[in-house]
Amino acid sequence: MSDHTIKINRETCIGCSLCAKTCVAHNIKLDDGKAKIISDNCVMCGQCSAVCPREAITISGYDMNPVPRKETVRLDPDDVLNVIRFRRTVRQFQNRGIPEHVRDQILEAGRLTHTAKNLQDVSFVVLDKQKGWIEQMAVRLFRRIKPYADLFSPMAKNVEIDDHFFFFHAPLVIVVLAKDTTNGILAAQNMEFVAEANGLGVLFSGFFTSAVNASRKIKRALRVPRGKKAAATLVLGYPDVKYLRSAQREKLNVRYM
Ligand SMILES: Cc1cc2nc3c(=O)[nH]c(=O)nc-3n(C[C@H](O)[C@H](O)[C@H](O)COP(=O)(O)O)c2cc1C
């Protein structure tokens, strides 16, 4: 993470203690009726700044300011559930590029996603023009290991690894990198929803993600930083298939205790 400093303006602080109550690190206390940071033990989550009624708390070092929440943003729960119900993996794409502003909105969804310990360890590799030869590296790797997979998996035997096995001719691929895989996957899921809201279809390519993590060569080609791994690969494009029905899922498996 970049360098950040948290500041409390004692002039504007009214000592309401909302910041102290919300600080997960118990790092704020009232001193002389004003909020005060007591140690360096801060994950810079900014919750204190977000609850302050007087904008008395600021964090420096970000290239964005907090956006004031003007009206209550409420999602209709049925609409949200239907988005989940009707999203399907798309493997057939139109021969049509994705506008830059749509791509950027999808990336913004990734950037805005929360991370454990506010690590903000998620980064993205956008494969556009370089997609072809990078896919071929993964194809060569999978063709090499396929004979071994065939021994153990009857399903693998039926699969042919053609030249577009990973990206299905899609116009855009985004590899999500992270130190903590869970953080990367959360970002990827939010990105999928924004992609869907833009009329795109998405495939999570678990195979390509595995290829990246298994191959030093592909890691080098993608310039994966040390300490990070591929958490997810989103394959994106306008769908050339229309699903008329939702997926069927197994019975809800839940235990109430
Ligand atoms: C983490 C993850 C990895 C996946 N990897 C692949 C993949 O490499 N290739 C592929 O064709 N489908 C892949 N899929 C798609 C699944 O096969 C698909 O989600 C599942 O069959 C259910 O179909 P649906 O998404 O249309 O409901 C992946 C899905 C997930 C969630």
Ligand as a Chemical Component Dictionary entry (heavy atoms), coordinates in Angstrom:
data_LIG
# 
_chem_comp.id                   LIG 
_chem_comp.type                 NON-POLYMER 
_chem_comp.pdbx_formal_charge   0 
_chem_comp.three_letter_code    LIG 
# 
loop_
_chem_comp_atom.comp_id 
_chem_comp_atom.atom_id 
_chem_comp_atom.alt_atom_id 
_chem_comp_atom.type_symbol 
_chem_comp_atom.charge 
_chem_comp_atom.model_Cartn_x 
_chem_comp_atom.model_Cartn_y 
_chem_comp_atom.model_Cartn_z 
_chem_comp_atom.pdbx_ordinal 
LIG C1  C1  C 0 -13.772 -20.518 -10.109 1  
LIG C2  C2  C 0 -14.342 -21.019 -11.407 2  
LIG C3  C3  C 0 -13.505 -21.486 -12.397 3  
LIG C4  C4  C 0 -14.030 -21.920 -13.615 4  
LIG N1  N1  N 0 -13.171 -22.318 -14.593 5  
LIG C5  C5  C 0 -13.672 -22.656 -15.814 6  
LIG C6  C6  C 0 -12.782 -22.975 -16.894 7  
LIG O1  O1  O 0 -11.556 -22.946 -16.766 8  
LIG N2  N2  N 0 -13.307 -23.311 -18.093 9  
LIG C7  C7  C 0 -14.665 -23.361 -18.293 10 
LIG O2  O2  O 0 -15.083 -23.662 -19.419 11 
LIG N3  N3  N 0 -15.535 -23.056 -17.285 12 
LIG C8  C8  C 0 -15.068 -22.689 -16.064 13 
LIG N4  N4  N 0 -15.939 -22.347 -15.041 14 
LIG C9  C9  C 0 -17.381 -22.338 -15.277 15 
LIG C10 C10 C 0 -18.121 -23.463 -14.552 16 
LIG O3  O3  O 0 -17.913 -24.651 -15.225 17 
LIG C11 C11 C 0 -19.601 -23.054 -14.493 18 
LIG O4  O4  O 0 -19.732 -21.963 -13.615 19 
LIG C12 C12 C 0 -20.516 -24.181 -13.986 20 
LIG O5  O5  O 0 -20.502 -25.238 -14.881 21 
LIG C13 C13 C 0 -21.969 -23.711 -13.825 22 
LIG O6  O6  O 0 -22.466 -23.137 -15.010 23 
LIG P1  P1  P 0 -23.051 -21.651 -14.986 24 
LIG O7  O7  O 0 -21.928 -20.724 -14.587 25 
LIG O8  O8  O 0 -23.554 -21.355 -16.370 26 
LIG O9  O9  O 0 -24.161 -21.606 -13.990 27 
LIG C14 C14 C 0 -15.427 -21.919 -13.819 28 
LIG C15 C15 C 0 -16.271 -21.454 -12.815 29 
LIG C16 C16 C 0 -15.742 -20.995 -11.622 30 
LIG C17 C17 C 0 -16.681 -20.500 -10.548 31 
# 
loop_
_chem_comp_bond.comp_id 
_chem_comp_bond.atom_id_1 
_chem_comp_bond.atom_id_2 
_chem_comp_bond.value_order 
_chem_comp_bond.pdbx_ordinal 
LIG C1  C2  SING 1  
LIG C2  C3  SING 2  
LIG C2  C16 DOUB 3  
LIG C3  C4  DOUB 4  
LIG C4  N1  SING 5  
LIG C4  C14 SING 6  
LIG N1  C5  DOUB 7  
LIG C5  C6  SING 8  
LIG C5  C8  SING 9  
LIG C6  O1  DOUB 10 
LIG C6  N2  SING 11 
LIG N2  C7  SING 12 
LIG C7  O2  DOUB 13 
LIG C7  N3  SING 14 
LIG N3  C8  DOUB 15 
LIG C8  N4  SING 16 
LIG N4  C9  SING 17 
LIG N4  C14 SING 18 
LIG C9  C10 SING 19 
LIG C10 O3  SING 20 
LIG C10 C11 SING 21 
LIG C11 O4  SING 22 
LIG C11 C12 SING 23 
LIG C12 O5  SING 24 
LIG C12 C13 SING 25 
LIG C13 O6  SING 26 
LIG O6  P1  SING 27 
LIG P1  O7  DOUB 28 
LIG P1  O8  SING 29 
LIG P1  O9  SING 30 
LIG C14 C15 DOUB 31 
LIG C15 C16 SING 32 
LIG C16 C17 SING 33 
# 
